[in-house]
């Protein structure tokens, strides 16, 4: 088969398959966070454990810090530390925005800590 200018030649034999998309740890984190229901919260550590990386809570935090431009959006306000404290609020602009987003979902926050944290905690290991 002759090659036309700028057009690749198809070789006989097996058809080429499109390369499979490799998911990064960050993308896996985003997929889990998108599943957290409105009015519920989870922790960095719970997401890390669900993804099989129980000691990677800090890496989940890095993912949350980098998710601002993700499409579809990632509800990062629903991810807190293991005590229900809004440790990631300084990554929101302005920092009070995290608390306002939680309040809009009916979640009460006092002094940067979610009230009733244990009752509204969403554990992906149990819920998914």
Secondary structure, DSSP 8 states (H G I E B T S, - for coil): ----TT-----SSS----------HHHHHHHHHTTS-TT-BEEHHHHHHHTT-TT-HHHHHHHHHT-TT-SS---GGGEE-TTSB-TTGGGSSSTTHHHHHHHHTT--EETTEETTHHHHB--HHHH-
